[in-house]
Amino acid sequence: MAENWADRISAFYRSPSRFLSGTTAEAFLAELLHELRDDRASYSVKVLLLSPLCEYPTLLCLSDSVGEETALELMSVFVQCPPKSVQFRCHLLLALTSVLVCTSCVSSRSRASQDFLDLLLQIAQDTSDLHGDSSLRSLRATACDCLRELEACSPGLLSQCLELVGGLRQQETSRLHQAYAGLHILVLRNAVYQLTQEIGAGAEHLKALLGGNTSGAWEAELDSGLMNNTDSAILSSLILGPMGTVPTLQTGPDCKELRSVLSSLLEESYLLTPLCQAALLHRVTEVVAMVPGVSPAVFRAQLLRLLGTSEVCLLHTTLLMKCAFTDSLFSAEDEAFILQRLVVLCQHPLLSTPEKLFYMDCILHFPENRPIGFGDGDEALPVLLTPRLASALVPTVFNDSATMLARLNMLSLVYLEEGEEGEESRGLAYLYEHLTSLLHIVENGGSREIVVTFFRAAYLFLFHFCHVERYFLSLIEKLCKLYLRHTHLAPHFINLADHTQDKLTESHWAVVFLKALQGFVTEAPLAQLTLQDLRWHLKMLARVAEEGEIQQQSTLSFLSSVITPSSSSLCVSGDWRLGNSLLGVCRRLLVHPSLDSLLIPLADVLQHLTCRYGDTDIQDHARLYYTLLTTLSREKLAGVLAQGSTEGGRQVKKRSLSCIVAESEGLTSMLTIHQTEKTIFRLSEAGPEPQEETQTERDLKQNETGPGEANAALDVYRAQFDVPGFASEITLNYQLTHIEATDSHFDQLFSIRLHFNLTDDHYEELSDISVPCLFRERTSPNVRLRLKPRRPYPTTLHASAIFTTQDGLSWLTELPHIHVAFQQAFLPLPAPPAWGRGRRLSLFEGLWDEMNSDGGEDLAGGATSLFCCQLKEAALTGLVEKHFLPYLISDVSAKEEFKVLFFLPPQSHLLLRIRSEDPVHFDIATDNWQLLPHISSYLLAITSSQEDT
């Protein structure tokens, strides 16, 4: 029965809706409650049965009435449960809380919720565990947590028990004091807030509430207020918004009782953990903010401790207090000290990067005693942050990317505040020198991270200082020279121009930058132009052609030069992607404002592509462009070809690869590569293809080896790698299959072209793969993916495909990512075909001795390791036959020790000696120590699965 329930609960969690489709929520709930009342069921099973009620109460209790009945049943089980079953009773309390809160029984003050509240208070007051069984203390802790959850979900629920909760906190001497303190301050804060919402409430009502002497009429008013207060979101934090919105309770200066309670809580706060202290201080701050009769000076005794804290949560709470009370609590010296402390913490060597970034964010949102104006949450510098103080945070190239950008942003704001003097200051010059240093690192082959960091830093610098003339043109010149050396960074340059133009609408930096890039590209010597550089140049010129202010004669001259007869090999090759890039530039020139002056040279380029280019598709597009150019007026041409309205001088681009007419024209659908909304098909992993046996039984029985055989086998084996490309590829087999429940329009697909993008540099670039067709009703075609590893590590491939449907339309779709696991790089030993088992064993021994020798490890990167696990003999044999048989070097019948050799292209080896002991020993040797973490994870996965079976 226990196993049956474990399976059913597991099935429920996998998909609750699917599970309940086979039964009903009422029936499943009835089964759960019946089993909970069964005395024959173990308490471990009953704890498992409570988990659906804790996680999915509204799914099982479809109405408030069902929730109340369920709660009454659970309380009945609780009463009948023996006191020694503390863990089960704790889970019962949690399940009851979840059911009552989620079914609105608490907010409606139902009978079950009242009974449960009485039960929780009774448990919270039972201090018998102080002199008896200490394990019962966890039951009180759970009851306290449940009370806090009820109060948080229904603010004001425990307002009438405020004195009782305060008394429990003061009497508690165990570690549960923290839980009671958290409950007390939450109840107090909600009660004070509730009083602020009542008309006519004042000091006498607050005093009565604290003393537990609330009159019957006032109780009725509070109950009414509770029932109407269905939205508790406003109580999440009262002091995070503008302080003018905080409700207040006018009590006059006589608030001795409240002041005494708050002082007691604050005096005991040092006993709590930092997180609980922060929560308590936050709630006390809200109470003081709502009751003007209590002076913020009540925090003065704690302020010295808080100003010197090293806890992030406490410092954050201190800043919230400063936001709430400003100079009513914090002096000018305190303010200066906090700011200086934040500056120090931003650069403290023992703090983590996220903490340093948090402190920098605190500086940019620093609550000042004398704010100039109430901000709307935007970053702003505090008045006390002078350039001298901020100079400790200057960015350097040794900072991590996030820290560097955060510091650059902060220092930019500092020097921006200096006005005209700042433009001449050394600080701004330093920031520009820092940006130049980053540029030099990128220029000399920086990593992808430093490249991204540089362009983000360049954007930040331009965002703040593009108006400074001496840096305006200097940065453009440096960026253009960087582009000519690293044309593959073209997407970053285009992105920089786009963002600068979008955000700095009043600046013309982007246009000047693009015009300068055009000049550098078109004036570069054609003799030094590579095919890869040309691809990026065309993308850049297409972006330049979107600017109506930039003249395009030089662009057309460049296009004409690269496709003329002297460069006819470019056209003859017929590369479709390159041709599409050429047409992309022409397409934008057709809608350029200066088309009249470009007419003849543009027509010459299009005519040349029509007659000479080696791809028929490109010829057809060029012919159509030429026809439109020579037969339509400029206005009609712009109307047909415009892909969007103009915005900020730059045309809004649509996601299409070869669109040539407007969406409203019928021809568009035939000439556009459309984007599918959903994934149409995927590559599903297929099993390895059966391989023919290359060794005869006679070969496999050759076990005799003579002296020096290991060294000779090593020499012969390694000589094979002198042949370029020997055993350097792995072949993965996949099937191209439709994804279920897709549009029937895609049941028959033709001319599928699969394209793969790498996510790292562990493998060589993959070539595109063509699949003739894919029909839903036919057998799925096989796809062989040939990977050439640089390093045999796990990787992920991003796949996309272009295909044609039966109606002749072309589509682009994204495929689910392809995850290449570590074990998929395993290959059997690439030994000469004539080798028998004897020679293979000799090679194994030779490699093993070499990797285990000190010289082998030091010189060749070899390493050894040991992996142990508990496996029975039968399980070990099954493991070897299931996972290691293609790589097994020793005889499978030799069960005392198995020798396994994995070859991982391009030239890595992984050797295992598996000894049948208790536990089983996997001795590992490899000539690439970086493979050890992957093999350990692999062995852990396969041995764990074998243990489960």
N, C-alpha and C positions, 0 to 999 in steps of 0.2 A: 504493500500500500504506500509506504514511504517513497519507494522508487517511482511509483505511478504518479504521485503528487509532484515529485521533483520534475518529472518529464512534462506534466501538464502546466506547471507554473513556468517552466522554461519556454514551452510553446506559447503561452500567453504573452510573455515578455517579448518574444521575437516579433509578434504581430498581434496586438490585442484585438484589432478589428477582424482579422482573419479568424482568430480563435473563437470570438464570439459569434461569428457567422455560422459556426457549427452547433451552437447552443444559444442560450439567451443570457443577458446579464443577470436577470432574476434567478435563473436556474443555477448559474455558476456561483452567485453570491450565497444562495441557499446551501449549496454543497460546502462552501467554505465555512459557513457558520455551523453547519451540522458537524463537520469534522473538528472544529474548534471545541465543540461541547463534548466530543467523544473522549472519554477517559482513557481509552486504549491507545490513542495516538500519543507519540512522544512529543515532548515540548520542543525539540529541535524541528520537527515537522510542523508544529503549530506556529513557530516563528516564521517558517517559510510561507505558511498560509496567510499570514498577516501582511506580507509584502505587497500583494496587489491592492489591498485597501489603503496602504500608505502611499503608493505611487499613483494609482488610478481610481481614487474614490468616486469622482463624478461619472466615470465610465460604468461603475458597478452600481452606484446608488443614483438612479435616474431622476429622483425627486427628493425634496426636503423631507417628506414623510418617510420615504425608504431610508434616508440617511438617519433619521431619528430612531427608527426601529432597529437599524443595524447597530447604532450606538448603544441602545438599551441592551441588545443581545451581548455586545462586547463587554459592557459593564457587568452583566450577569456572569460571564465567563471570568472576569477579573475577581469578583467576589468569591467564586468557587475555587479559584486557583490557590494552592497552598503558598504561604508566605515565602517558603524557601526557593520557589521558582522565580527568582528576582529578575533574571534576564527576560523571561517571557512576559512578566508583568510590566516591565519597562516598554517592551514592544507593543503591548496592549494599549498603554497610555498614548504612545505615539500614533497608533492606528486610530484611536478614538479622536485625538486632536485633529488628525487629517480629515476624517469623515465629517466631523461637526463643523469645521471651518469651511470646507469646500462645498458643503451642501447648505450653507447659510443658516444652519441651525443656531449658531452662536449669535449672529447679528439679530435674529428674530427672538432671541431669549426663550428658546423652546425648553420643555421640561427636561429633556435629556441633557441639554447643555447646562442647565442649572444643577442637575444632579452630578454631572461630571465636574463642574466647577467646585462644588462642595467636596467631592472626592479628592480633587487635587489639593485643595486647601487643607483637608484633613491629613493627607500624606505629608504635605510641606511642614505641618506643625508637629508631626510625630518625630521626636528626637530620641527615640529609644535606641537608635543605632549608635548613639554616643557612648553607651555603656554596654551594648550587646554586640550583635553581628555587624561588623563594619561594611559587609557587602550590601546591606540594606541602604547604605548611603547613596548608592547609585539610583535607587528608586526615588529618593527625595530629589536628587539632581534632575532626573527625568521629569518629575512633576513640576519642578521649578521652570524647566525649559518649556514645558507645555503651557504653563501659565503665561510665560512671556510671549509665546506664540499667539495665544488667544488674545492677549491684550494688544499685541501689535496689529492683529487682523481686525479687531473690534475695539478701537480706542475708547477708553472710558469704562470698559467692562469691570475692572477691578477698582474703580474710584471709591466705592464704599468700603473697600478693604484696605485702604491706604495705610491706616494706623496699624492694622494687623501685619501687613507686609513689612512696614518699617520696624515693628517689634521683632519679627523673625530675623531681619537682617542684623539687628543689634545683639540678639541673643546667640547667633550662630558663631561658633568658634572654630569650626572645621574648615576645610578647603571649599565647602559649599557657600562660604560667605560671599565669594565673588558672584555666584549665580543669584543670590538673594539681593545683592547690591544692584546688579543689572536690572532685575525685576522691579525693585523699588523705584529707581530713578525713571524707568519707563512709565510706570503707573503714575508717578508724580507729575511727570511732564504732560501726559495725556489728560490728567485731571485738571491741571492749570489751564491747558488749552481749551478744555471743554468749558471752564468757567469764563474764559474770554469770549465765548460765543453766546453766553447767556446775558440777556439784557438785565441790568441792575445788579449784577454780581459784583461783590466788593470784598473788603477785608474780612468782614464777619463770615462770609460764606467760605473763604479760604481757610480761616481759622477753624471753622466747624468741620471742614473736610479733613484737615490735618489731625484734628482731635477725635474723629470718628463720631461726632455728635450731630450729624446731618439730620435735619428734620424730615418728617415724612413727605411734606409737600415738596421740599427741595429734592428729595430722592426721586419723586415722580418726575420732576423737571429734568433731572439728569438722565433718567431712564428714557424719557422722550427724546432727549438730545442724542442719546446713544442710538436709538432705533432709526433716527433720521440721518445719522452720519454714516452714510454708506460708502463714501469715498475717503479712504484713509491715506490716499497718495499725498495729500497736502501735508501730512505729518511726517513725510520721509525726512525732510530737513527744513526747518523754518528760517535758518540763517544763511542759506546758500544764495537766496535771491536778494533783491534790494531790501534794506532794513525797514524801509517805510511800509512794507507789506506785512511785517510781523504784528500779529494782534497783541493788544496789551490789556492788562487787568489793572484797573485803577484802584489801588488799595491804600494810598497814602503812605506816609513814612513808617507806620507801625506794622512791620512784618517780622516780628521777632521769631515766631514759630517756624516760618518758612526759612528764615535765615539760619536758624539753629539746625534744621534738617539738612540744608545744603552744606553747612560747615562740617557737619558730622560726616556726610558722604565724601567731601573733599579731603578731610583729615585721614580717612581710611583708604583713600584711592591708591596710595603707594603700595598697598598689599595686593593689588590686582595686577594681572599681566598687562603689558603695554597696550594690547589691542582693547582689552576691557577698560583700561584707564581712558583711552581715547574715546570710546563710546560713552562712558560716564561723563567725561568732561564736555562732550558735545551736547548731551542731553541737559546737563546743568547750565550750559551756556544758553540754551534755548529757554529754559525756565527763567533765568535772570533777564533775558531780553524781553520776555513777556510780562514781567513784574517789575515796573520801574521803581517800586518801593524797596527793592533789594539792590544795593549798590554793587557794581562790578568789582569793588574792592574785596569782595568775598573770595576772589581768586588770588589775591595778593600773596597769601602764604604759599601757594603752589607755584607762583610764577617763576621764582628763582630756579626751582627744580626743572620746570618746563623749558626755560630758556637755555639750560645746559644739557638737554636731553640729546641722546644719539639715536633715538627711535624715530623712524620716519612718521609713523602714525601719530605720535604725540606732537611732533613739530607741526604736522598738518592741522591738528586740532588747535594748536596755539595760534596758527595763522587764522583759523576760523574765528577764534575768540577776538583776535585783533580786528578782523573784518566787522565783528559785531559791536565792539566797544571802543575801538580806536583810542583816542587820548583819554577816555574815561578810565582806562586801566593801564595803558602803556604810555610811558613817558617818552620824550624825544630821545633820551639815551637808550631806552629799551628798543625803540624802533631802529636806531642806528646799529645797535648790537645785533639784532636779529638779521638785519640786512648784511652786515659784515660776516656773520656766521654762515649765512646762505652762500655768500661768495666763497668762503673757505671750503664749505662742504662740496661745492661744485667741482673742486679740484682735489679733494682728499684722496690720496692713493689707495686707501684701504676700502673705499666704497665701490660698489658695483656701478656699471654704466647706467642702468635704469635709475638708480638712486641719484646719481649726479644730474641726469636729465630732469628728474623730478624737481630738484632744487633750483635748476635754472628756470624751469617753468614757474616755480614759486616767485622768483625774482620778477619775471615778466608779468605776473598777476599779483604783485605785492600790495596788500591793503595798507594804505597810508593813513597816518593820523590826520593829515590835512589834505585830503585829495582835492585836486583842482576841479574835477567833475566826476560824476558817477559813470563809469565805463559800462560798456555792454558786453564785457567779456573778452574784448580784443586785447592783444598784447600791448603793453605800455611800460615805459621805464619809470621806476620810482624816482622821485626828485633827488633822493639821497645817493643814488648810484652815479657817482661822478666818474669821468674817464680814468682818473687815477685809481679809484677802487676797482673799476672793471678791467683795468689793464692786466690783472692777474688771470683773466680768463681769455687771453688772446689765443686764437686757434693755432695749432701747429700741424705739420704733416704727420706727426707721430700719433695724433689723436685718432680714435676710431671714427668711423664715418658719422655716426649719429652725434657724437660729442662735438666733432669739428663743425658740423652744420649748425648745431644749436649755438655754439660759441660765436660763429660767424654772424648769425642772425642777431644775437644780443649785442655784439660789438658794433654791428652796422647801425642798430638803433641808437646806441650811445653816441657814435660820431655824427649821426644824422641830427641829433638834438643840438649839436654845436653850431649849426647854421653855417654861415660863411666862414667862420673861423675853423670849423671842422674840415672844410674842404682843403684848407691849407695845412691842416695838422698832420703830424707824423702818424697818428693812428690810422687815418684813412689810407695813407701811403703804405702802411704795414699790411693792411687788409688786401690791397692790390698786389703787393709782393707775395703774400701768401697764396693768392689765387694764381699768380704766375708760377709759383713753385709747384702747385698741383698740376698746372698745364705742362710743365717740363716732365713731371713724372709720367703723365699720360703720353706725352710725346715719345718718351723712351720705353714705351711698352708696359704701362701699368696694368694692373689686374682689372677685371670687370668692375669690381667694387669701387676702385679708385676712379675709374672712368665715370661711373654714375655719380659719385661724390663730387667730382670736378664740375660736371654740368649743373648739378643742383646748386653748388656754390656759386657758379657763374650767374645762374638765374637770381639767387639771393642778392648778389652784388649789384646786378643790373636793376633789380626791383627797388633797391634803396638809392643807388648812386648813378643811374643812367643819365642824370642831368649834369653830371660833372664832366665838362668837355674834355679835359686832358685824358680821361680814362675811356671816354666814348669811342674814339677812333682807335686808340691803342689796343683795346681789347678786341675790336673787330679784326685788326691786322693780325694779331696773334692767333685768333681762332681760324682765320683763313689759312695761315701757314700750317696750323695743326691739321686742318682738313686735307690739304694736299699730301701730307705725309701719312695720314691714316684715313683714307676715304671710306673705310668700312664703318666709321663713326657717323656717317651721313644721317641715320635716323636720329641720333642725339642732337645734331645741329638743327635738323628740321623741327624737332620737338622744342628746342630752346627758342627758336624763332617764333613758333606757334604760341607758346606760353607767354613769351614776352609781349607779343602783339595783343594777345587777349587781355592780359592783366594791366599792361601799361598803354592804355588807349591813347593817351596824349603824347606818348613818345613815338618817334619815328626810327628808333634804333633798329628794329627788326628789318625794316625796308632797306636801310643803309647797309645792314649786315648782309642781307640776301643779294643786294646789288654788288657788293664787294666780292662775295663768293662767286657770283656769275663771272666777274672779270677774271678772277684767279683760275676758274675752271676753263674758260674759253681761250685764255691766253697761254695755257700750259702747253709745252711742246708735245705734238702728237706722236713723235717717235718714241717717247717714253710712256705712252699710254697703254696700260694693260687692259685686258678684257674685263677683269674684275673692277678696275677703277672706272671703266666706261659705264658699267651698270650703275654704280653709285652716282657718277656724274649726271646720268640721265634722271635719276630720282631727284637729285638736287635741282637740276634745271627745270624739272616739272613743277617743283615747289616755287621756284623763282618766277615762273610764268604765270602763277596765280596773282601776282602783284601787278595791278594795272599801272602803277607809277613807274615801273621799271621797263625801259626799252628792251626789245628782244632781238634786235638785229644780230648781235654777237652770238646769241643762242642758235639762231638759224644758220649762221656762218659755221658754227661748230658742228651742227648736225650735217651740214653739207660736206664738211671736210672728212667726217668719219665714214661716210657711205659712198664717197666718190670712187671711181675706178681704181685709184691708187690704193684704196683700202677695200677692194672688191671682195676680199676673203671674208669680210664681216657679213656682207649680204649673201654670199654663196653658202656660208655655213648654215644659214636659216634657223638660228636659235630663236625659238618662239618667245621666251621670256625677254630676251634682248630686244626683239622686234616689238613686243608689246610696250617696252619702256620707251622706245623711240616714238611709237604712236601716242603714248601718254603725253609726251612733250608736245607733239603736234596737236593733240586734242585740246590742250589748254591754250595753245597759240591761236586756235580757230575762234576762240571767244575772247581773245585779248582786245582791249580797247583800241590798240594801234594796229589792228589787222590790216587796214588799208595800205600801210607802208610795208607790210610783211607779205602781201599777196603773192608776188612773183617768186621770191625765194622759197616760201612755204610750198607753193604749187610744185616747184622743181623737186623739192625733197620728197613730197608725196608721190610724184610721178616716178621718181627713181626707185622708191620702195615698191611701187606697183609692178615695175618691169624687172627689177633685178633681185629682189629679196627671195631667199630660198624657201620660205615657208608660205604655203598657199593661203593660210588663214590671215597672215599679215598682209599679203598682197591684196586680198579681198577688202580688208579694212582700209588699207591705204587708198585703194581705188574708190571706195565709197566716200572717204574724206575728200579726195580730189574732186569727185563729182559734186559733192555738196558745196565745196569751196568755189567752184567755177560756175555754178548754176544758181545759187541762192544769194539773195541780198544779205548784207551784213546783219540786218535786224532779224531776218528769218533764220539765218544760220545760228545766231545767238539763241533764238528761241528753241531751235531743235537740239542744239548741243549743250545748252546750259544744264549743268547737273545740280544746280541749286542757286539760291539767291546769294548776293554778295553781302558779306558781313565784315565790316571793318577793313574794307579793301582787299579781303581775301575770300575767295569763293568757298562756300561750304561744301565739303566733299562727301559723296555718298559711297557706301561700301559696294563697289563694283570693280571688276578687273578689266572689262573691255566695253563698258557702256558708251555708246556714241550718240544716242538720241535721248530725248526727254522721256520720262516714265509714261507720259500720256500717249506716246506714239506706239503703234502696233509692232514696229520693227524692233523696239527695244528688247522685248522678251527673247528674241532670237539671237541678239548680239550681246546679251548680258550674261555673265556667270552669276547666277542667283545663289543666295545664301540660304541653306535649309534652316528651319527653326529648331528642329530636333535632329539627333543623330540617327542616321538611316541604317548603317551597318557597322560591324565591328570585326576586329581580328581576334578570333578565339584560338587559344593555343591547342594545337593538335599533337598527338603522340609522335615520338621519333619514328622515322622510317626504318623498316627492318633492314639490317645489313647482312650481306652475304658473309659466310664464314671464310676467312682467308687462310686458316691454318688447319692442317690435317691433324688427325689424332696422333700420328707419329711425331709431328712437330711439338704438340702439346706435352708429350711425354719426355721430351729431351730435358732432363733435369741435371744431368752431369755437367759440372763446370770445373775447369782446370785452374791452376794458379794464374793469377793475373787476369782472369776472365772479366772481372768487374771493370778494370781500367780499360781493357780493350773494347768492352761493350760501350763504355762511356764515350770513347773516341769515335767509334763508328756512329753512335747515335747523334752526337753533336755535329758530326760532319754534315748531316742532312740539313742543318740550319744555315749552311753556307749558300744554299739555293734560295734566292729571293722569294719571299712569299710562302715559304714552306710552312704548312700547318698554322697559318696565321688567321684563319677565319673560323667562326662558328656558324652553323646553319640552324635556324629556328623555324619550325614548321607551324603554320597557322592556317585556319580556314576563314574565308571571308563569308560572314553570315549576316542575314538580315536581323535587325532588332525587332522584337515582337511589338505588335500593336502600333504599327506605323501606317502612314497613308498608302493606300493601294496604288496611288500614282507612281510609287517607287518600287513596284513589284518586279519590273523588268528594267535593268540598268545596263548600259553599254559603255565601252571605251573608258573604263575606270583607270584613273591615274593616281596611285598612292604616293604621297610625299611624307617624308619623316624628318623631324627636327630633333636634334639632341638637346638634352638639358644640362649636359656637362661635357668635359673633354676626355672622358674615359674611352671613347670609341671614335673611329674614323667616321666622316660624314657618309650617310647612306644614299645610294642612288634611288631614283624613283622607280616604282614597279608598276607595270601595266597589266591589267586584268581585262580580258576581252568582254566578259559579260557576267552578270549576276542575276539569276532568276530565282524568285522565292520558291517556286515549286520544283526546282531542280537541285541536284547535288551541289553543295557548296564548293567553289573552286579552292584549290590549295595555293598558298602563298609562301614562298621560301624567303626568309629574311636573313641575308648574309651580313653578319656583323664582324668587323675587324677591330678587335680590342687593342687599345693602347695600354690599358690597365684592366685586368679582368675583374672589375667591381660591379656591383648591382647598379642599374641605371633605369631611367624612365624615358620613353620616347613619346613625343607628341606627333600624332598622325592626322593627316587631313587627306581629302580625296576630291578630285574633280571628275564628274561623270556626266553622261548624257542619258536622258529619259526617252521613252518611246516617241514622245511628241517632238523630239529634236531640241529641247531646251537643255542648256548646260547648267550644272549645279556644283556648288562647293559645300562640303560638309566636314565637320570635325569628328574624328573617331575617338572613342575612349582611349585614354593613355595606355601605352603598352609598358608593363613593368617587367624588366629583365632581371630575374633573380640570380643570385650568386651561383647556384648550382647549374644554371643553364649554360654557364661558360665551361663546364667540365667536358673534357674530351678524353677518350681512351688514349693510351700511350701511342704516339705516332712512330712506332718502331718499324724497321724494315719488314716487309711481308714475310720473308723467309725465316724470321726469328721464331723459335719455339719458346716454351715456358722457361727453359733453362737460361737462355740469353736474357729474357726479360727479368728473371730473378736476379741475375748478375747485375743488370743495370740498376735495379732497385737497390741492391746492396751498395753499389758504388755511389749512387746519389745519396743514400742514407748516411754513409760514412762521411761523405764530403760535407753534407749539411750539419752533421753533428760535431765536426771538427771545429776547433777555435778559429783556425784560419778561414774555413769556409764561411762561418758566420760573419767574421769581420770584413772579408773582402767581397763576398757575393750577396750580402744582405740576408743570409740564411738565418733561420731561427727554429727552435724546437719548443714544444709545449706538451701538456698532458691534459686530457679530458677524461673524466670518470663518470660512470653512471651505473645504476642498478638495473641489470637485465638478466633474465633467465637464459639458459643455453638455447632453448627453442626460439625465444624472442631474438637473441643475437643472430642466430642462423637466418631467421626470417628477415632481419634488418639487412644483413649482408646480401641476401638474394634479391631483396626488393630495391635496394639503393646502390649497392656497390658492385654488382656482378659484372657490368661492362668494364669496370676498372680494376677488377681483382687480378692480382699477379700470381698469388699462391694458389694451390689446389683448394677447391671449395670444400673438399672432404677433410682437410687439415684444420680441425675445429679448435685446436689449442691456440693457434695464432693465424690471423688473416693479414695478408699484406696487400694494401690497396694503393694504387698510384693514379693520381689525377693529373692530367696535362691541361694547363690553362693558357691559351694563346695570349701574347705571342711566344713567350719562352719561360713560363712559370710552371713549377711542379709542386705538388702537394702529396706527401707520403703519409700513410697511416699504417701502424702496426697495432692490430686489435687483438688484445690478449683476453682470453676467457677466464677471468678471475672474479673475485668478489670484493669490490665492485669491478666491472669491466673497465679495462684500461685502453684508452685510445692514445697511443704515442704519436705525436704529430711532428713532422719535419717539413720545412719548406724553404725554398731559396728566395722567397719574398716575404719578409716579416710582416708587411702590411696586410697580408691575407689572413693573419691569425684571428682578428675579431670576426671576420666573415665565416671562417670555418667553424669557430666556436658556436656562433649563432646557428649555423646549419646543423651541426651535430646535436645541439640542444633541441632543435625542432624535430629532427627525425627520431631521436631516442625517446623524446617525450611522447610522440605519437605511437611509437612501438610499445611503450609502457601502457598507454591507454588501451591498446588493442589486446 
